[in-house]
Amino acid sequence: MKTRGSDKTPLLQRMEVAYLQDLSIYWSNLLRVNNLMVILNISMFFLTGLVAQGYYFTFISIGLLTLVAITTLLPIPAFRKLGYYLFCLSIELLALYFLVSSAVYWVQMGGKL
C-alpha cells in the first residue's frame, strides 16, 4: 500500500524513521565492529606470518574494511540515508566473510606458519 505523495511503502518509511532516530548508535556500532575486525585480521594473520605464505583473503578483508572506514569519514549528505548505511553494512559483511574464510584456512593449516 503506497501513501499519497510518496512512492515508499509504509514499512520502508517506518524503517527510515527508526534509522534516523538511532543514527548515531548504528554508525558507532558499525565503526566499533570495523575496528575489531581490523585488529583480528592483523593479530591472526600478520603476526603469525600466514600472510607471508601468499594467502590474500586477509588483504581483501582489510581493503574492504578500509573502504568502510573511509566511507564513514566522508562528509556527504547520503550519511543520513538508510540505503547508504545498508551499503556500508553489506561491505562490512563481505569483509566478515573473507575474515571467516581466512580463519577457516588458518585452522585447516593447523595454525602453523
DSSP file (Angstrom, degrees, kcal/mol; ACC not computed):
  #  RESIDUE AA STRUCTURE BP1 BP2  ACC     N-H-->O    O-->H-N    N-H-->O    O-->H-N    TCO  KAPPA ALPHA  PHI   PSI    X-CA   Y-CA   Z-CA
    1    1 A M              0   0    0      0, 0.0     2,-0.3     0, 0.0     0, 0.0   0.000 360.0 360.0 360.0 123.7    0.0    0.0    0.0
    2    2 A K        -     0   0    0      7,-0.1     2,-0.2     8,-0.1     7,-0.1  -0.711 360.0-128.5 -96.9 144.6    1.5    3.3   -1.1
    3    3 A T    >   -     0   0    0      5,-0.9     3,-1.5    -2,-0.3     2,-0.3  -0.523  36.9 -89.9 -86.9 159.0    1.0    6.5    0.7
    4    4 A R  T 3  S+     0   0    0      1,-0.3    -1,-0.1    -2,-0.2     3,-0.1  -0.495 110.0  11.8 -71.4 131.1   -0.2    9.6   -1.1
    5    5 A G  T 3  S+     0   0    0     -2,-0.3     2,-0.3     1,-0.2    -1,-0.3   0.529 116.5  80.8  83.5   6.7    2.7   11.8   -2.4
    6    6 A S    <   -     0   0    0     -3,-1.5    -1,-0.2     2,-0.1    -3,-0.1  -0.996  61.7-153.0-144.2 147.2    5.3    9.1   -1.8
    7    7 A D        +     0   0    0     -2,-0.3     2,-0.3    -5,-0.1    -3,-0.1   0.254  68.7 102.6-101.3  12.1    6.4    6.0   -3.6
    8    8 A K  S    S-     0   0    0     -5,-0.1    -5,-0.9     1,-0.1    -2,-0.1  -0.709  72.5-120.1 -97.9 146.6    7.7    4.3   -0.5
    9    9 A T     >  -     0   0    0     -2,-0.3     4,-2.3    -7,-0.1     5,-0.2  -0.430  28.1-111.4 -76.7 158.0    5.8    1.6    1.3
   10   10 A P  H  > S+     0   0    0      0, 0.0     4,-2.4     0, 0.0     5,-0.2   0.860 118.4  55.3 -59.4 -34.6    4.8    2.2    5.0
   11   11 A L  H  > S+     0   0    0      2,-0.2     4,-2.2     1,-0.2     5,-0.2   0.931 108.5  47.0 -63.7 -44.7    7.3   -0.5    6.1
   12   12 A L  H  > S+     0   0    0      1,-0.2     4,-2.3     2,-0.2    -1,-0.2   0.890 111.4  51.8 -64.3 -38.9   10.2    1.4    4.4
   13   13 A Q  H  X S+     0   0    0     -4,-2.3     4,-2.2     2,-0.2    -1,-0.2   0.912 110.1  48.5 -63.8 -41.9    9.0    4.7    5.8
   14   14 A R  H  X S+     0   0    0     -4,-2.4     4,-2.5     1,-0.2    -2,-0.2   0.881 110.3  52.1 -65.8 -37.3    9.0    3.2    9.3
   15   15 A M  H  X S+     0   0    0     -4,-2.2     4,-2.3     2,-0.2    -2,-0.2   0.909 110.4  48.1 -64.4 -41.3   12.4    1.7    8.8
   16   16 A E  H  X S+     0   0    0     -4,-2.3     4,-2.4     2,-0.2    -2,-0.2   0.888 111.8  49.1 -67.7 -38.3   13.8    5.1    7.7
   17   17 A V  H  X S+     0   0    0     -4,-2.2     4,-1.7     2,-0.2    -2,-0.2   0.924 112.8  47.4 -65.7 -43.9   12.2    6.9   10.7
   18   18 A A  H  X S+     0   0    0     -4,-2.5     4,-1.5     1,-0.2    -2,-0.2   0.884 111.7  51.8 -63.9 -37.9   13.6    4.3   13.1
   19   19 A Y  H  < S+     0   0    0     -4,-2.3    -2,-0.2     1,-0.2    -1,-0.2   0.925 109.1  49.3 -64.0 -44.7   17.0    4.6   11.4
   20   20 A L  H >< S+     0   0    0     -4,-2.4     3,-0.7     1,-0.2    -1,-0.2   0.828 107.8  55.1 -66.1 -30.8   17.0    8.4   11.7
   21   21 A Q  H 3< S+     0   0    0     -4,-1.7    -1,-0.2     1,-0.2    -2,-0.2   0.868 121.0  28.8 -69.4 -35.4   16.1    8.2   15.4
   22   22 A D  T 3X S+     0   0    0     -4,-1.5     4,-2.0    -3,-0.2     3,-0.3  -0.081  80.3 130.4-116.0  33.0   19.1    5.9   16.2
   23   23 A L  H <> S+     0   0    0     -3,-0.7     4,-2.0     1,-0.2     5,-0.2   0.890  72.8  49.1 -54.8 -47.6   21.5    7.1   13.6
   24   24 A S  H  > S+     0   0    0      1,-0.2     4,-2.1    -4,-0.2    -1,-0.2   0.842 109.2  53.0 -67.7 -32.5   24.4    7.6   15.9
   25   25 A I  H  > S+     0   0    0     -3,-0.3     4,-2.2     2,-0.2     5,-0.2   0.932 109.4  48.4 -67.8 -45.0   24.0    4.2   17.5
   26   26 A Y  H  X S+     0   0    0     -4,-2.0     4,-2.1    -7,-0.2    -2,-0.2   0.941 115.3  43.0 -60.9 -48.8   24.1    2.4   14.2
   27   27 A W  H  X S+     0   0    0     -4,-2.0     4,-2.2     1,-0.2    -1,-0.2   0.889 113.2  51.1 -69.2 -39.0   27.2    4.2   12.8
   28   28 A S  H  X S+     0   0    0     -4,-2.1     4,-2.0    -5,-0.2    -1,-0.2   0.903 111.8  47.7 -66.5 -38.4   29.1    3.9   16.1
   29   29 A N  H  X S+     0   0    0     -4,-2.2     4,-2.4    -5,-0.2     5,-0.2   0.889 110.2  52.6 -67.7 -37.7   28.5    0.2   16.3
   30   30 A L  H  X S+     0   0    0     -4,-2.1     4,-2.2    -5,-0.2    -2,-0.2   0.909 110.7  47.4 -62.7 -41.4   29.5   -0.3   12.7
   31   31 A L  H  X S+     0   0    0     -4,-2.2     4,-2.5     2,-0.2    -1,-0.2   0.863 110.1  52.4 -69.5 -35.3   32.8    1.5   13.3
   32   32 A R  H  X S+     0   0    0     -4,-2.0     4,-2.3     2,-0.2    -2,-0.2   0.932 111.5  46.0 -64.7 -44.5   33.4   -0.5   16.5
   33   33 A V  H  X S+     0   0    0     -4,-2.4     4,-2.4     2,-0.2    -2,-0.2   0.897 111.4  53.8 -63.7 -39.3   32.9   -3.8   14.6
   34   34 A N  H  X S+     0   0    0     -4,-2.2     4,-1.9    -5,-0.2    -2,-0.2   0.934 110.0  46.0 -60.2 -47.7   35.1   -2.4   11.8
   35   35 A N  H  X S+     0   0    0     -4,-2.5     4,-2.2     1,-0.2    -1,-0.2   0.900 111.9  51.7 -63.9 -40.6   38.0   -1.7   14.2
   36   36 A L  H  X S+     0   0    0     -4,-2.3     4,-2.4     1,-0.2    -1,-0.2   0.899 109.0  50.3 -62.9 -41.0   37.6   -5.0   15.9
   37   37 A M  H  X S+     0   0    0     -4,-2.4     4,-2.4     2,-0.2    -1,-0.2   0.861 108.8  51.7 -68.0 -34.9   37.8   -6.9   12.6
   38   38 A V  H  X S+     0   0    0     -4,-1.9     4,-2.4     2,-0.2     5,-0.2   0.928 110.8  48.1 -65.1 -43.9   40.9   -5.0   11.6
   39   39 A I  H  X S+     0   0    0     -4,-2.2     4,-2.8     1,-0.2     5,-0.2   0.907 111.9  49.9 -62.7 -41.7   42.6   -5.9   14.9
   40   40 A L  H  X S+     0   0    0     -4,-2.4     4,-2.6     2,-0.2     5,-0.3   0.917 110.3  50.4 -62.9 -43.5   41.6   -9.5   14.4
   41   41 A N  H  X>S+     0   0    0     -4,-2.4     4,-2.0     1,-0.2     5,-0.9   0.938 114.6  43.1 -59.0 -47.8   42.9   -9.6   10.9
   42   42 A I  I  X>S+     0   0    0     -4,-2.4     5,-1.9     1,-0.2     4,-0.9   0.930 117.5  44.2 -67.2 -45.5   46.3   -8.2   11.9
   43   43 A S  I  <5S+     0   0    0     -4,-2.8    -1,-0.2    -5,-0.2    -2,-0.2   0.869 118.4  42.3 -71.5 -34.5   46.7  -10.3   15.0
   44   44 A M  I  <5S+     0   0    0     -4,-2.6     6,-0.2    -5,-0.2    -1,-0.2   0.864 130.8  15.9 -79.2 -35.7   45.6  -13.6   13.4
   45   45 A F  I  X>S+     0   0    0     -4,-2.0     6,-1.5    -5,-0.3     5,-0.8   0.796 124.9  43.7-115.9 -36.3   47.3  -13.4   10.1
   46   46 A F  I  <<S+     0   0    0     -4,-0.9     3,-0.4    -5,-0.9    -3,-0.2   0.918 116.8  45.3 -78.8 -42.5   50.1  -10.8   10.0
   47   47 A L  T  4<S+     0   0    0     -5,-1.9    -1,-0.2     1,-0.2    -4,-0.1   0.787 113.8  50.1 -72.8 -25.8   51.6  -11.6   13.4
   48   48 A T  T  45S-     0   0    0     -6,-0.3    -1,-0.2    -5,-0.1    -2,-0.2   0.624 109.1-123.3 -85.7 -12.2   51.5  -15.3   12.8
   49   49 A G  T ><5S+     0   0    0     -4,-0.5     3,-0.6    -3,-0.4     4,-0.4   0.555  72.8 128.4  85.2   8.2   53.2  -14.9    9.4
   50   50 A L  G > X +     0   0    0     -5,-0.8     3,-1.1     1,-0.2     5,-0.7   0.803  67.8  60.8 -67.4 -27.9   50.4  -16.7    7.5
   51   51 A V  G > 5S+     0   0    0     -6,-1.5     3,-1.8     1,-0.2    -1,-0.2   0.822  92.6  65.9 -68.2 -30.1   50.2  -13.8    5.0
   52   52 A A  G < 5S+     0   0    0     -3,-0.6    -1,-0.2    -7,-0.3    -2,-0.2   0.692  89.2  68.0 -65.7 -17.3   53.8  -14.3    4.0
   53   53 A Q  G < 5S-     0   0    0     -3,-1.1    -1,-0.3    -4,-0.4    -2,-0.2   0.374 124.4 -95.8 -85.4   5.6   52.8  -17.7    2.5
   54   54 A G  T < 5S+     0   0    0     -3,-1.8     2,-0.6     1,-0.3    -2,-0.1   0.628  72.1 149.3  94.8  14.8   50.8  -16.0   -0.2
   55   55 A Y      < +     0   0    0     -5,-0.7    -1,-0.3    -4,-0.2     4,-0.2  -0.733  18.6 179.3 -84.3 123.1   47.3  -16.1    1.3
   56   56 A Y     >  +     0   0    0     -2,-0.6     4,-1.7     1,-0.1     3,-0.3   0.490  56.3  89.4-109.3  -4.7   45.5  -13.0    0.0
   57   57 A F  H  > S+     0   0    0      1,-0.2     4,-2.5     2,-0.2     5,-0.2   0.837  87.3  59.1 -61.8 -30.4   42.0  -13.1    1.6
   58   58 A T  H  > S+     0   0    0      1,-0.2     4,-2.5     2,-0.2    -1,-0.2   0.903 104.2  49.5 -63.8 -40.8   43.3  -11.2    4.5
   59   59 A F  H  > S+     0   0    0     -3,-0.3     4,-2.4    -4,-0.2    -1,-0.2   0.891 110.4  50.4 -66.1 -38.3   44.3   -8.3    2.2
   60   60 A I  H  X S+     0   0    0     -4,-1.7     4,-2.4     2,-0.2    -2,-0.2   0.929 111.4  48.9 -63.5 -44.5   40.9   -8.3    0.6
   61   61 A S  H  X S+     0   0    0     -4,-2.5     4,-2.3     1,-0.2    -2,-0.2   0.924 113.0  45.9 -61.9 -46.0   39.2   -8.2    4.0
   62   62 A I  H  X S+     0   0    0     -4,-2.5     4,-2.3     1,-0.2    -1,-0.2   0.872 111.3  53.7 -66.9 -35.9   41.4   -5.4    5.2
   63   63 A G  H  X S+     0   0    0     -4,-2.4     4,-2.1     2,-0.2    -2,-0.2   0.916 110.3  46.3 -63.3 -42.8   40.8   -3.5    2.0
   64   64 A L  H  X S+     0   0    0     -4,-2.4     4,-2.1     2,-0.2    -2,-0.2   0.887 111.9  51.2 -66.8 -38.4   37.1   -3.8    2.4
   65   65 A L  H  X S+     0   0    0     -4,-2.3     4,-2.3     2,-0.2    -1,-0.2   0.877 109.2  51.2 -65.7 -36.9   37.3   -2.7    6.0
   66   66 A T  H  X S+     0   0    0     -4,-2.3     4,-2.6     2,-0.2    -2,-0.2   0.896 107.3  53.6 -65.2 -39.7   39.4    0.3    4.9
   67   67 A L  H  X S+     0   0    0     -4,-2.1     4,-2.5     2,-0.2    -2,-0.2   0.907 109.3  48.1 -60.9 -41.8   36.7    1.2    2.3
   68   68 A V  H  X S+     0   0    0     -4,-2.1     4,-1.7     2,-0.2    -2,-0.2   0.924 111.3  50.5 -64.0 -43.5   34.1    1.1    5.1
   69   69 A A  H  X S+     0   0    0     -4,-2.3     4,-0.9     1,-0.2    -2,-0.2   0.901 112.6  46.6 -61.8 -41.0   36.2    3.3    7.3
   70   70 A I  H >X S+     0   0    0     -4,-2.6     4,-1.1     1,-0.2     3,-0.6   0.914 110.6  51.4 -68.5 -42.5   36.8    5.8    4.5
   71   71 A T  H 3< S+     0   0    0     -4,-2.5    -1,-0.2     1,-0.2    -2,-0.2   0.793 107.9  53.3 -68.4 -25.1   33.1    6.0    3.5
   72   72 A T  H 3< S+     0   0    0     -4,-1.7    -1,-0.2     1,-0.2    -2,-0.2   0.731 108.5  50.7 -78.9 -19.6   32.1    6.6    7.1
   73   73 A L  H << S+     0   0    0     -4,-0.9    -2,-0.2    -3,-0.6    -1,-0.2   0.659  85.4 102.4 -89.3 -17.0   34.5    9.6    7.3
   74   74 A L  S  < S-     0   0    0     -4,-1.1     2,-1.8     1,-0.1     5,-0.1  -0.496  72.1-135.2 -70.7 129.6   33.3   11.3    4.1
   75   75 A P        +     0   0    0      0, 0.0    -1,-0.1     0, 0.0    -3,-0.1  -0.553  50.7 143.7 -85.4  78.1   31.1   14.2    4.9
   76   76 A I    >   -     0   0    0     -2,-1.8     3,-1.6     1,-0.1     4,-0.2  -0.840  60.0-121.7-115.1 153.9   28.3   13.6    2.3
   77   77 A P  G >  S+     0   0    0      0, 0.0     3,-1.2     0, 0.0    -1,-0.1   0.705 104.9  74.2 -66.8 -18.4   24.6   14.2    2.7
   78   78 A A  G >  S+     0   0    0      1,-0.2     3,-2.1     2,-0.1     6,-0.4   0.593  71.0  90.1 -70.9  -8.1   23.9   10.5    2.0
   79   79 A F  G <  S+     0   0    0     -3,-1.6    -1,-0.2     1,-0.3     6,-0.1   0.804  85.2  51.3 -57.7 -31.2   25.1    9.7    5.5
   80   80 A R  G <  S+     0   0    0     -3,-1.2     2,-0.3    -4,-0.2    -1,-0.3   0.367  91.3 100.4 -89.5   4.9   21.6   10.2    6.8
   81   81 A K    <>  -     0   0    0     -3,-2.1     4,-1.5     1,-0.1     5,-0.1  -0.726  69.5-140.8 -94.1 140.8   20.1    7.8    4.3
   82   82 A L  H  > S+     0   0    0     -2,-0.3     4,-2.5     1,-0.2     5,-0.2   0.869 101.7  58.2 -65.3 -37.7   19.2    4.2    5.2
   83   83 A G  H  > S+     0   0    0      1,-0.2     4,-2.0     2,-0.2    -1,-0.2   0.870 103.6  51.8 -62.2 -38.2   20.5    2.9    1.8
   84   84 A Y  H  > S+     0   0    0     -6,-0.4     4,-2.2     2,-0.2    -1,-0.2   0.908 110.9  47.9 -65.8 -41.9   24.0    4.4    2.4
   85   85 A Y  H  X S+     0   0    0     -4,-1.5     4,-2.7     1,-0.2    -2,-0.2   0.920 111.3  50.2 -64.5 -42.9   24.2    2.6    5.8
   86   86 A L  H  X S+     0   0    0     -4,-2.5     4,-2.2     2,-0.2    -2,-0.2   0.853 108.7  53.5 -64.6 -33.9   23.0   -0.7    4.3
   87   87 A F  H  X S+     0   0    0     -4,-2.0     4,-1.9     2,-0.2    -1,-0.2   0.941 111.6  44.3 -63.1 -48.1   25.6   -0.3    1.6
   88   88 A C  H  X S+     0   0    0     -4,-2.2     4,-2.1     1,-0.2    -2,-0.2   0.880 113.1  52.2 -64.6 -37.9   28.4    0.2    4.2
   89   89 A L  H  X S+     0   0    0     -4,-2.7     4,-2.3     2,-0.2    -1,-0.2   0.877 107.3  52.0 -65.9 -37.4   26.9   -2.7    6.2
   90   90 A S  H  X S+     0   0    0     -4,-2.2     4,-2.0     2,-0.2    -1,-0.2   0.885 109.3  49.3 -67.7 -37.1   27.0   -5.0    3.2
   91   91 A I  H  X S+     0   0    0     -4,-1.9     4,-2.2     2,-0.2    -2,-0.2   0.898 110.5  51.8 -65.1 -39.4   30.6   -4.2    2.5
   92   92 A E  H  X S+     0   0    0     -4,-2.1     4,-2.0     1,-0.2    -2,-0.2   0.896 109.1  49.5 -62.9 -40.8   31.3   -4.9    6.2
   93   93 A L  H  X S+     0   0    0     -4,-2.3     4,-1.9     2,-0.2    -1,-0.2   0.859 108.9  52.4 -67.5 -35.4   29.6   -8.3    5.9
   94   94 A L  H  X S+     0   0    0     -4,-2.0     4,-1.8     2,-0.2    -2,-0.2   0.903 109.4  49.3 -65.4 -40.6   31.6   -9.1    2.8
   95   95 A A  H  X S+     0   0    0     -4,-2.2     4,-2.0     1,-0.2    -2,-0.2   0.864 108.4  54.3 -64.8 -35.6   34.8   -8.3    4.8
   96   96 A L  H  X S+     0   0    0     -4,-2.0     4,-2.7     2,-0.2     5,-0.2   0.879 104.4  55.0 -64.8 -37.7   33.5  -10.6    7.5
   97   97 A Y  H  X S+     0   0    0     -4,-1.9     4,-2.6     1,-0.2    -2,-0.2   0.931 109.5  45.9 -59.3 -46.3   33.1  -13.4    5.0
   98   98 A F  H  X S+     0   0    0     -4,-1.8     4,-2.0     2,-0.2    -1,-0.2   0.848 111.8  52.4 -68.0 -32.7   36.8  -13.0    4.0
   99   99 A L  H  X S+     0   0    0     -4,-2.0     4,-2.2     2,-0.2    -2,-0.2   0.929 111.6  45.3 -66.6 -44.9   37.8  -12.9    7.6
  100  100 A V  H  X S+     0   0    0     -4,-2.7     4,-2.5     2,-0.2    -2,-0.2   0.897 111.9  52.6 -65.8 -39.9   35.9  -16.1    8.5
  101  101 A S  H  X S+     0   0    0     -4,-2.6     4,-2.2    -5,-0.2    -1,-0.2   0.895 109.8  49.3 -61.0 -39.3   37.3  -17.7    5.3
  102  102 A S  H  X S+     0   0    0     -4,-2.0     4,-2.4     2,-0.2    -2,-0.2   0.894 110.2  50.4 -65.8 -40.1   40.8  -16.8    6.5
  103  103 A A  H  X S+     0   0    0     -4,-2.2     4,-2.3     2,-0.2    -2,-0.2   0.898 109.9  50.1 -66.0 -39.8   40.1  -18.2    9.9
  104  104 A V  H  X S+     0   0    0     -4,-2.5     4,-2.4     2,-0.2    -2,-0.2   0.918 112.0  48.1 -63.1 -43.0   38.9  -21.5    8.4
  105  105 A Y  H  X S+     0   0    0     -4,-2.2     4,-1.9     1,-0.2    -2,-0.2   0.906 110.3  52.3 -61.9 -41.9   42.0  -21.7    6.3
  106  106 A W  H  <>S+     0   0    0     -4,-2.4     5,-2.5     1,-0.2     6,-0.3   0.893 110.7  46.9 -62.3 -41.7   44.1  -20.9    9.3
  107  107 A V  H ><5S+     0   0    0     -4,-2.3     3,-1.3     1,-0.2    -1,-0.2   0.896 110.2  52.9 -67.8 -40.0   42.5  -23.7   11.3
  108  108 A Q  H 3<5S+     0   0    0     -4,-2.4    -2,-0.2     1,-0.3    -1,-0.2   0.842 106.9  53.1 -64.4 -32.1   42.9  -26.2    8.4
  109  109 A M  T ><5S-     0   0    0     -4,-1.9     3,-0.6    -5,-0.2    -1,-0.3   0.510 119.9-113.1 -79.5  -3.8   46.6  -25.3    8.3
  110  110 A G  T < 5 -     0   0    0     -3,-1.3    -3,-0.2     1,-0.2    -2,-0.1   0.608  52.7 -79.3  83.7  11.7   46.8  -26.1   11.9
  111  111 A G  T 3 <S+     0   0    0     -5,-2.5    -1,-0.2     1,-0.2     2,-0.2   0.692  96.3 134.5  69.2  17.5   47.6  -22.5   13.0
  112  112 A K    <         0   0    0     -3,-0.6    -1,-0.2    -6,-0.3    -3,-0.1  -0.488 360.0 360.0 -96.3 166.4   51.2  -23.0   11.9
  113  113 A L              0   0    0     -2,-0.2    -1,-0.1    -3,-0.1    -3,-0.1   0.435 360.0 360.0 -79.9 360.0   53.5  -20.9    9.9
